């Protein structure tokens, strides 16, 4: 199976921050969210699942509210 290196997108999280009038700095101040995790998300890199759960708990949302998978037609799922 060949997939793009970064099929996870955090666009929904960044949009949610705008809607809630929050910045990445505000996100960093949530319990258990490090600067490194936010930097990785900003680069589209993977982070540990427990970080997502902490974000969801603090922002009162579900995982699918802050991230999504992005595959394109060239991805071979065989």
C-alpha positions as CSV (number, residue, x, y, z in Angstrom):
1,X,0.0,0.0,0.0
2,X,1.5,3.3,-1.1
3,X,0.2,6.4,0.7
4,X,1.4,10.0,0.9
5,X,3.7,10.5,3.7
6,X,1.3,12.8,5.6
7,X,-2.3,11.8,5.0
8,X,-3.5,13.5,8.3
9,X,-4.6,17.1,8.0
10,X,-5.2,19.4,10.9
11,X,-7.1,22.1,8.9
12,X,-10.2,21.5,11.0
13,X,-8.3,22.3,14.2
14,X,-6.9,25.6,12.8
15,X,-10.4,26.6,11.6
16,X,-11.8,25.7,15.0
17,X,-9.2,27.9,16.7
18,X,-10.3,30.9,14.5
19,X,-13.9,30.3,15.2
20,X,-13.2,30.2,19.0
21,X,-11.0,33.2,18.7
22,X,-8.0,31.2,19.9
23,X,-4.3,31.2,18.8
24,X,-1.8,28.4,18.7
25,X,-0.4,30.0,21.9
26,X,-3.7,29.5,23.6
27,X,-3.7,25.9,22.4
28,X,-0.2,25.4,23.9
29,X,-1.6,26.6,27.3
30,X,-4.0,23.7,27.4
31,X,-2.9,21.0,29.9
32,X,-0.5,18.5,28.3
33,X,-0.1,20.2,25.0
34,X,3.5,21.0,24.2
35,X,5.1,23.4,21.8
36,X,6.6,20.5,20.0
37,X,3.2,18.9,19.4
38,X,1.8,22.1,18.0
39,X,4.9,22.6,15.8
40,X,4.5,19.0,14.5
41,X,0.8,19.6,13.7
42,X,1.7,22.9,12.0
43,X,4.0,20.9,9.7
44,X,1.4,18.2,9.1
45,X,3.4,15.6,11.1
46,X,1.9,12.9,13.3
47,X,1.6,13.2,17.0
48,X,0.5,10.8,19.7
49,X,-3.2,10.0,20.0
50,X,-3.3,11.1,23.7
51,X,-2.5,14.6,22.5
52,X,-5.5,14.6,20.3
53,X,-7.6,13.4,23.1
54,X,-6.4,16.1,25.4
55,X,-7.2,18.7,22.8
56,X,-10.7,17.3,22.3
57,X,-11.4,17.1,26.0
58,X,-10.3,20.8,26.5
59,X,-12.1,22.0,23.4
60,X,-15.2,19.8,24.0
61,X,-15.1,18.2,20.6
62,X,-14.6,14.9,18.8
63,X,-11.5,13.7,16.9
64,X,-13.2,14.2,13.5
65,X,-13.8,17.9,14.5
66,X,-10.0,18.6,14.6
67,X,-8.4,16.3,12.0
68,X,-9.1,14.4,8.8
69,X,-7.4,12.0,6.5
70,X,-6.4,13.4,3.1
71,X,-5.8,10.8,0.3
72,X,-5.8,11.6,-3.4
73,X,-6.6,9.6,-6.4
74,X,-2.9,8.6,-6.9
75,X,-2.9,6.7,-3.6
76,X,-2.8,3.0,-4.2
77,X,-4.8,1.1,-1.6
78,X,-4.1,-2.4,-3.0
